[in-house]
Amino acid sequence: MKKLDQLDQQILNEIQQVFPVVSRPYQVIGNKIGLTENEAFQRISRLRRDGFIRRLGGIFDSKKLGYVSTLCAVSVPVEMIDRASEIINQHQGVTHHYQRDHHYNLWFTLIMESRDDLRDTLKNIEQKIIEMAGDCSLISLPAKKIFKLKVQFKI
């Protein structure tokens, strides 16, 4: 694994929670750390390429924006996990999914504009998985209470 130098560490500490929403964000980051705009951009690009930064983007409160969401779990034969994942990923409202060692072995979150859209999308996903794998069991587990933890790693 590649090593982070002190400037890389400073950049990661700086942008974890707040990325400047201005016309020249890399200039702002560079000024705070003692780099030029281009140097900041090049370093952040390299950190993304090397896998230290998974994504740069906003995190929105979907509920406040009027969306509805749910955590879902589906039970599919292990040999069908990859194909079921492809089916799930075809839907724009899926934010992420992961495999678990459990009867319900494929989990995903789904965010949609309305409860009707959410219901219809889940029915569509379930039907496609049934067509592909035979009998499956899909459950929807909407949150009753939201707990958000603010995590920042001191690099």
N, C-alpha and C positions, 0 to 999 in steps of 0.2 A: 504494500500500500504506500502511496506517495505521502510524503510528510508535508505538514503545513508549516510555513514560516510565520514569524510574528505578524507580518502584514496580512497574511491570509486569515490568521486567527482574529485580528482586529476587524477585518471586513465581515467575517461570519458573525462576530458578536454584534456588529453594528446593524446588519440587515435582517437578523432573525425576527425581530418584532416590528420594525418600522423600515419600510423601503420608501425613500422619498418620492412623493407623487408630484413631481415637477417636470418641466420640459427637459431638464438635463440631470437626471438622478445620479449618474456616475460622477458628474462633476461635484455634486454635493457630498457624495460618499468619499471621493478622492480628497476633497478639502478637509474633511474631518480626520482623515487618516494620514495626510501628508503625501498624497499621490496626485498625479495629473488625472484628468477625466479619462483619457485613453488607458492609462495604467490600471485604473480601477476597473474599467470595462474589460480589459484583457484578463485581469486576475479573476474576475467574477465569471467570465466565459470559461476560463480554464477550470475553475472550481466546479462549474456545472458539468463540463466534459468529463472530469475525473470522478464525478459522482458524489462530491461533498455537498453539493446543492442539488436537491431533487427537482425543485421547481421554484420559479419566481412568479408570484401572482397574488391577487387579492384573496382574502378569506371573507366571505360574505355571510351574514346571518340570513339564511334562506327563509326562515319563518317570518322575520320582519319584512322581507321582500314579498311575502304572500304565498310562498311555496309550502308544500307539504312533503314530508319525508318519512322514510321508514327503514329500519334495518331488516333484512330478509335472510332467511336461511333455507337452503334446499338440500335434499338428500339425493345424490346421484351415484350410480356405480362408479367406483374409483377409475376404471378405465375410460370413463366418459367425461372426466373432469375438464380436460382441455376443450372438448367440444361444447360442453355446457358453459364454460367461461366465455367462449366465442359468442354464444347466443346472448348471454347476459351483457357482454360488452357492446353489442349492436345497439343498445338503447342509450340515448344521449343523457338521460337522467341518472345513470349509474355513475357514482363518484369514485368508487373503488370496490374491489372484491378480494377475497382471500380464501384459501383452503384451510380447513381445520380437521384435526384428527378426532372425528365425532360422527355420530349418525348423520347429523346435518353437517355435511362436509364442505359445502361451498356457501359462503356468506357474502352479502353485498349490501350497499346502501343505495337507495333510490330517492331522488328528489324530483318532484313534478309540480306543475303549475296548479293542479287541482286534485282533490280526492278522486274525482272520476278518472282523470288521466292516470293517477297512481294505480287505481284498481284495474283499469284496462291494460296498462303496461304489465302489471304483475300477472294478469290472466294470460297475456300474450307470451310472456317469458315462460310461464309454467306450461302452456300448451306446446310451445316449441321444444321444450326439454322433454316432455312426455312423448312427442313425436319422434325425437331422437333416441331417447333412452328407455322408453317404456314408462312404467309407473314411477312416479317421483313424488316427493312430498315437499311443498314449498310453504313456508310460514312467513308472515309479516309481523314484525315486532315494533310498532311505532312507539317512540319515546313518550313516557308519561310526564317525565320531568327531565330537563336538560341540565347537565353538569358540564361546565367547560373549565378545563384546567389550563392556565397559562404556563406553558413550559418554555423556558429559555435555557439553553446550555451554555455555560461559560466555557469558551474555547481557550 
